[in-house]
């Protein structure tokens, strides 16, 4: 997915060095690192934000971001494969594989269904 073709340009403010403004459509996923969050962008860039994953989750829009595990938030627009039977996993567009917590499976299916329905209209 090329974020530059997105019509919507929602922005989120992060303090990387000074103040960094990032289009939310560029964020593929976020991973918890104690009191910090690693933010991974579609172009392979990664930066560390001085926020917990919970605080990061609160600033990202829940229409495209989902906390699938205690340590991971994904942008469903970058999800390329989803395995929900047995030990549930998702594969992101960069090949990264994440486990999906039992509690997040239902919400993930709901979001994907809504996304597919919106795409078909």
C-alpha positions in Angstrom: 0.0 0.0 0.0 1.4 3.4 -0.9 0.2 5.9 1.7 0.7 8.8 -0.7 -2.5 7.7 -2.5 -4.6 8.0 0.6 -7.2 10.8 0.5 -7.2 11.2 4.3 -4.1 12.8 5.8 -4.6 12.4 9.6 -1.5 13.3 11.5 -0.1 12.3 14.8 2.5 14.2 16.8 5.5 12.3 18.2 8.6 13.7 19.8 11.4 11.9 18.1 13.9 14.7 18.1 12.1 17.9 18.7 8.6 17.5 17.3 7.8 15.0 14.6 4.5 15.0 12.7 3.7 11.7 11.0 0.8 10.8 8.8 -0.9 7.9 10.5 -1.2 6.1 7.2 2.6 5.7 7.2 2.6 3.7 10.5 2.6 0.0 10.0 2.8 -1.2 13.6 4.0 -0.3 17.0 5.8 -2.5 19.5 6.2 -2.1 23.3 9.6 -1.7 24.8 9.1 -1.1 28.5 8.2 2.6 28.9 8.9 3.3 25.2 7.3 2.4 21.9 9.0 1.4 18.7 7.1 2.9 15.8 7.7 1.2 12.4 6.8 3.1 9.2 6.0 1.6 5.8 9.3 2.8 4.3 11.3 0.7 6.8 12.1 3.6 9.1 11.8 3.0 12.8 11.9 5.4 15.7 11.5 5.1 19.5 8.8 7.2 21.1 8.9 8.1 24.8 5.4 6.8 25.4 4.0 3.6 26.7 2.1 1.4 24.2 -1.1 2.2 26.1 -0.6 6.0 25.6 0.3 5.3 21.9 -2.9 3.3 21.5 -4.9 6.2 22.9 -3.6 8.7 20.3 -4.0 6.4 17.3 -7.4 6.1 15.6 -9.1 2.8 16.4 -10.7 2.7 12.9 -7.4 1.4 11.5 -5.2 0.5 14.5 -5.8 -2.4 16.7 -3.9 -3.6 19.8 -3.6 -7.3 18.9 -1.4 -8.3 21.9 -0.1 -6.7 25.1 3.0 -5.7 23.1 1.7 -4.9 19.6 -0.5 -2.4 17.8 -1.0 -2.9 14.0 -2.4 -0.8 11.2 -4.9 -3.2 9.5 -4.1 -1.6 6.1 -0.7 -3.2 6.2 -2.0 -6.7 7.2 -1.4 -9.2 4.3 -2.2 -12.5 6.0 -4.3 -13.5 8.9 -4.4 -17.0 10.6 -7.1 -17.2 13.3 -7.3 -20.9 13.9 -5.2 -22.4 16.7 -2.4 -20.0 17.6 -3.6 -16.9 15.8 -1.1 -14.8 13.9 -1.0 -11.9 11.4 1.6 -11.2 8.8 2.4 -7.6 8.0 3.5 -6.2 4.6 7.1 -6.2 5.6 6.9 -9.9 6.5 6.8 -9.4 10.3 4.6 -12.0 12.1 2.7 -11.2 15.3 0.7 -13.3 17.6 -2.9 -12.3 18.1 -4.3 -12.5 21.7 -7.5 -14.4 22.2 -9.2 -11.2 23.4 -8.3 -9.4 20.2 -9.5 -12.0 17.6 -13.1 -10.9 17.5 -12.3 -7.2 17.1 -9.8 -8.1 14.4 -12.4 -10.1 12.4 -14.9 -7.2 12.9 -12.4 -4.6 11.6 -11.4 -6.7 8.6 -15.0 -7.4 7.7 -15.8 -3.6 7.9 -12.7 -2.8 5.9 -13.6 -5.3 3.1 -17.2 -4.1 3.1 -16.0 -0.4 2.7 -13.6 -1.4 -0.1 -16.3 -3.1 -2.0 -18.6 0.0 -2.1 
